[in-house]
Amino acid sequence: MAGTKAGGMKAAAKNRALHGPDFYARIGAIGGTKGTTGGFAANRALARIAGAKGGRISRRRKVPTMTAPAVAKVAQADDSQDDQNQLAA
């Protein structure tokens, strides 16, 4: 039954029987207090600086969308280029 839901429930029951009913609460508390990094919660100023850097980096300039007349002008230029290539050949 290893790796199944029923096997996990049996293992949990055995852990509680061997180590007490608060076994999972205790090991969870140990894991929570072992951390030494602190993270951004420990230094709000550092979090602010890092967020500002990320915000500046992720900003991209807006690329203007082509309007219908501009698309027609580009298409016309492509056609005239094709005509010139045919005449040259």
C-alpha positions as CSV (number, residue, x, y, z in Angstrom):
1,M,0.0,0.0,0.0
2,A,3.0,2.3,-0.2
3,G,2.2,5.5,-2.2
4,T,-1.5,5.2,-1.9
5,K,-4.0,7.3,0.1
6,A,-4.8,4.4,2.4
7,G,-1.1,3.8,3.0
8,G,-0.5,7.4,3.9
9,M,-3.4,7.3,6.3
10,K,-1.9,4.2,8.0
11,A,1.5,5.9,8.2
12,A,0.0,9.0,9.8
13,A,-1.9,6.9,12.3
14,K,1.3,5.1,13.3
15,N,3.2,8.3,13.6
16,R,0.6,9.7,15.9
17,A,0.6,6.5,18.0
18,L,4.3,6.5,18.3
19,H,5.1,10.2,18.7
20,G,1.8,11.7,20.2
21,P,-1.2,13.2,18.7
22,D,0.5,16.6,18.1
23,F,3.3,15.0,16.0
24,Y,2.6,16.9,12.8
25,A,2.1,20.2,14.7
26,R,5.5,19.8,16.3
27,I,7.4,19.0,13.2
28,G,5.7,21.8,11.4
29,A,6.7,24.3,14.1
30,I,10.3,23.0,14.0
31,G,10.4,23.6,10.2
32,G,9.0,27.1,10.5
33,T,11.5,28.2,13.2
34,K,14.5,26.7,11.5
35,G,14.6,29.2,8.7
36,T,17.5,31.7,8.9
37,T,17.2,33.6,5.6
38,G,14.6,36.1,6.8
39,G,13.5,37.1,3.3
40,F,11.9,40.4,2.4
41,A,9.8,40.4,5.5
42,A,12.9,41.0,7.6
43,N,14.0,44.1,5.5
44,R,11.2,46.1,4.0
45,A,13.6,48.7,2.5
46,L,15.4,46.0,0.6
47,A,12.1,44.6,-0.7
48,R,11.2,48.1,-1.9
49,I,14.5,48.5,-3.7
50,A,14.3,45.1,-5.3
51,G,10.7,45.7,-6.5
52,A,11.7,49.0,-8.0
53,K,14.5,47.4,-9.9
54,G,12.2,44.7,-11.2
55,G,9.6,47.2,-12.2
56,R,12.1,49.2,-14.2
57,I,13.5,46.2,-15.9
58,S,10.2,44.7,-16.9
59,R,8.8,47.9,-18.6
60,R,8.9,47.6,-22.3
61,R,8.2,50.4,-24.7
62,K,4.9,50.4,-26.4
63,V,5.1,49.4,-30.1
64,P,2.6,51.4,-32.1
65,T,0.1,49.4,-34.0
66,M,-0.1,50.0,-37.7
67,T,-3.2,51.7,-39.0
68,A,-5.0,50.7,-42.2
69,P,-3.4,53.5,-44.3
70,A,0.1,52.6,-43.0
71,V,-0.5,49.0,-43.9
72,A,-1.7,50.0,-47.4
73,K,1.5,52.1,-47.8
74,V,3.7,49.2,-46.8
75,A,1.9,46.9,-49.1
76,Q,2.2,49.4,-52.0
77,A,6.0,49.8,-51.4
78,D,6.3,46.0,-51.5
79,D,4.5,45.8,-54.8
80,S,6.6,48.5,-56.4
81,Q,9.7,46.7,-55.2
82,D,8.5,43.5,-56.9
83,D,7.8,45.4,-60.1
84,Q,11.3,46.9,-60.1
85,N,12.8,43.4,-59.5
86,Q,10.8,42.0,-62.5
87,L,11.9,44.8,-64.8
88,A,15.6,44.3,-63.8
89,A,15.5,40.6,-64.5
